[in-house]
Amino acid sequence: MNYEEFKEQLINYLKQDFPESEYEYALRVSNKTNVAIDSLIVRPLDGTMAPIIYPEQSYELYRAGHAPQFVFSAVSQSLAENFKHLPSKPEITLESAKKNLYCSILNKASNEHLLKDAPYLPFLDLAIVARWRVEENGSFLVTKDICQLLALTPEEILELAQKNTDKQEVTVTPMHQVIFDIIRKQGAPDDFMEELEQELDGRDLLYVLSNDTGMEGAYTIYSKDALQKAYETIGENFAILPSSRHELVLVAESQMQDIDSLEELVKDANQTVLINNDWLSDEVYHYDGETKSVDFARNRLQISEQSMEKSKSQGRTH
C-alpha cells in the first residue's frame, strides 16, 4: 500500500469512530519548524480546538511492519485521548498577548516557508520569532494575520515577546552536572557518583546554556544578559555549539579544538541525535566577552589569523 492509499484508508477508519455528522476533516500541509508535513485536522463541529494528526508518521509505523488495522486503531485511540485534554481556545487580545508571547529561535534558510507569514528578526543564519503560549505545553507561531487582529506592528509584537522572554531565568550548567543528573535519575549509587566527581576533579570543560524551563532555550544566543552571565561563569570567551532549539553547549576558548573539528562534531550530533523539529544550525559561533558580540566562529578565527599575520609583517619591517 502506498502512502496516498494508506492516508485514504486511515481517514475512512477514523470516520467510523468520529463520524462526519459530528466532526469535519481537513487535509493540508503544515509548516512546522524545519519541515513541511502533511497534517490531518479532525475538528468537532461545535468549533472547539482540534488536534492534528500527521499521517506520514503513522505510515512509517506501517512500513516498519505493523498491520494497517493496528496502526489505524492506535491513531484513533490517540485522537480520542487528545480530545479529552485539548487546551481552551486562546483569546487573541492585547492583554493575553502581554502574558503569553515569548521568543523562539530557528534556522532562517530552512524555515522560509514559515517566515514569509511571520514577523521575525534576522540574526546571523538564524531568525527570532514570536510564539504564543497556550496553557502549559502548547504554543503556536505568531503570524502577520495575528498582528493585524491585535492592531500591532510586527516590531511591537516582537518587542512584547522579548520582554516576556527576558524575564526567564537563564541557566549556565556545567555539562558534568547535566550528565550526573541523568545518571542519578537512572538509580546510580552514591559511591559511584562520588567516584565520578573525584575523577572529574572540579574541571568544567563544557557548559549548557538554556533557561529554567528547558524549552526554547537556544534563544539565549540572542540575549546579551544571558551570554554575559555565561562569560562571567566560564571566565573567558567561548564557542557556542547549537545543541538544539532548546539549549546551547559552550566550550571555553582555551579548551577549543580547531574549528573544523567543532563543526564536524555539531553536524554529526545533528544528524544522529536530533529530530528535525529541534535542529537549529550546523554552524559554530563565538562570543567575545569584551565586545559583547556573537559571530560565526570561523569569522573570529580568520580575524585572529589576520591579526597574527599583521603582527608578523610589522615585526619584519622594524
N, C-alpha and C positions, 0 to 999 in steps of 0.2 A: 504494500500500500504506500503510495507516495504521500507527500506532505499535504497537498490540496485535498486528496481523498480523506486522509486522516482528519483534517480540520472539519470537513463537512460532516463526517460521522460523529465527531466529538460534539458538535453543535446539536445534531439531531438527538444524541443521547441526553444532553443537558436539558433539552426541551421537554423530555419526559418528566424530569424532576422539577423543572422550573418552566411551566407552560407559558406560551406566548400570551395567554389571556391575563397573566399577572406580571410578566417580565418582557422587556424589549431587549433585543440582541443587536449589537453593533460591532462590526469588524473594522479595524483601522490600523494604521501603522503608528506606533507610539515612538516619539523621540525621547529616548532615555539617555542618561549620561553615557557618552562614548559609543552609543549604538542606537540604531533604529530597528524596532522589532514589532512583529505582528501582535496585536492585542485584541482580545475579545471582551467587550463590556456587557455585563448582564445587569440591567438596571430595573429595579422594581417600578411598576407603573405609578406608584404613589409619589415618585420623584425624590426618594431618599438617595443617599450616597450609593455608589455602585462599585463593587470590587472588579478588578481587572485580572483576566486570565491571559497567560502567554502560551498559545498553542505550540510554539516551537519547542518550548521546554518539555511539554508533555510528549511531543513527538520523539524527542531524544530518549525518553523512557521506553517508548515503543520500539525504537531502533535498537535499544540495548537488550531487547529480548522479552520484554513484558507483554503479556497478552493485551490486545486493544481494550477488552472489557474491563480488565484490571485497571488500566490507565484511566479510562473514562470514569469509572466508579470513584477512583481516588480524586479526580478533579472535581466531581460532583460533591463528594464529601467535604473537600476543602472549601468549595464555594459556599456550602451550607454553613460551615463554621465561620467563614468570613462575614456572612450576613449577620451573625449573632454579635459580632464585635466591630461593626462599622462605626467609624467616628461620626460625630454630628457634622452636618453640613456647615462649613465655616461662614461666618458673616464677613463679607467684604466691605468693611468700613474703615475709616481712618483710625478710630480708636483701637480696633482689632489689629490693624497694621502696626501700630506703635508697639503692640505687645508681642506680635508673632513673627515679624520679619527678622531674618538673620542672613548672614552672608555665607556663601559656599564658593568653592573654587574648583575649576575644571580646566581641562585642556582645550585651548581655543580652537586649534585646527580640527580636532576630532569632534567638535560639537557645534559646527557651523549651522547644522540643522536646528539646534536649539537657540542659538544666539541671534538668529535672524528675527526671532519673535520676542526676544527678551532684552531688557536693559542690562548692560554689563560694563565693567571697567577692564580694559586690556592691561596685562602685566606680564612682561617677558613673553613666554609662549603660553601663558595661562589667561584665564578670564575670571573676574569676580562677578558673581551673580547674586541676586536676592531670591531667597526661598521663604515660603510661608509655612510656619509650623502648624500642624493640625493635631491637637491633643498631644500625647506623649511621644509617639513613634512615627507619626505621619508628617508629610510635608509635600509641597508642590512648588514648581518653579514659577516665579512671578513674571508674567508676560506684559507686553506693551498694552494689551487689552485691559489688564487689571489696573495698570497705571491710569488709563482713561476712566475706568469706573471710579477710581479714587480721586480723580481730578488732580493727580500729582505728576510731575515730570519724572522721567527716568532717573535723573540726578537726585531728586528728592527721595525717591524710593530707595535708592542705594545708600543714601545718607542715613535714612531711618534704620536700614538693615545693619549698617556698620556700627551705629550707636548701640544697638542691642548686642551685636556680636562682641564688641569691645568690652562689654560687661562680664563676659565669660571669664572664668579663672583659667589662666594659662598654666600648663604643667610642663616642667622640664625634668624628665625622669631618667636616671642612669639606666642603660639597657639591661644591666645585670639585675636590677630590681624588677623590671618587667618580666624577665625570664624566671627569676626566683618566684615571683607571684604565681606564675603559671605552674611551676613545679610544685609549689606548696598546695595549690588547689587540687593537684593530682594525688596528694596524700604523701609526699616525701617526708621521711622522718626528720626530726630536728637536728640530729647529729650529722646527717648527710648534708643538710643546709649549712651547718656551721663549717663543715669541711670545704664546701664550695666558697664560702665567704673568705676563708683563710687563703685559699688558692688565688682568689682574685686580689687579695692584699690591698684593698682600697683603690684599685686602679679603675677609673671610669673612662673607657676609651670611646664609647658611643652613648648618645643620649636620644631620647624620644621626646619630640616637641608636639604637643597637642593641646586640647582643652579638657576641662574637668568632666565633660560628657563622653569624651572619646569618639564623638561623631563630628564629621566635617572639620576636624582639627587642622587640616593642612592649610586652612585659611591663614594660619599664623605666619606663613611665609610673607604675607602682605602686611602684617601688623608690626609696626615699629617697636611698640612696647614689648610684644612677645619676643621678638628677635633680640632686643637689648637685654631682656631678662635671661635669655639663653646665653648671651655673650658674657654676662656677669657671672653666671653659674659655671660656664666652662673656663672662663678666664682668658680666652683668646679667640681669634677669628675661627670660623668653622665652615666646612662644606655641608650642604643641605641635600640629602637624598630623599626624593619623593617616594616614600614607602607606599602611600595610598592617599585617597582624598581625606582620610581620617587622621593621619599622623605623618610626621616627618622624622627622619633619622639624621642626627647631627654627628659630624666627625670633626674633632678638633684638628686645626690646621697642622699642628705638629705631628698628628697621627695619620695624616692623609697619605694615601698611596698616590701614584701618578693618576692623572685624570682619566686616562683610558681604562685603567682597572676599575675605578669607581663607576664609570659609565657602563662598563660591562656588567658589573655587579647589579646595578639598578635594572638594566634591561633583562638580565636573567631572572631576577626576582619578579619582575612584572609579568614575564611570560609564563613562569612556572607556579606562581603562588596566587596572584591576584585574579579576581573575576573582573570582567570588562568594566562593570559599573564603578569599580573602585580605583581603576587606573587613573593616574594623574599626568605623569610625564616620564620620559626616558632620559631627561636632562639631569645634570648635576649642577647645583647652584652654589654660590659662595656668599657669605655675609662678612662684611668688613665693619667691625665694631667702632672704628674711629670715624669713618664717614657715615656710618649707619645706613649702609646701602646693600642691596642684593643685586647680584648679576649672575650670568652664567659662569660657572667655574672655569670653563675654557677661556673665556674672555679675560678673567682675572689672571690666569696662567700666562696668557700672551702679553699682558701688561707687565708682569714680573720679568718675563724673558726680555722684553724690550728695554726695561729699566736696567737689567744686568748688562745688556749689550751696549747701552749708552754709557754706563759707568766704565766698562772696559775701554770703550772708544775714547772717552775723556782721559782715562789713565794713560793711554798711549800717546796722547797729544801733549802731555805735560813733561 
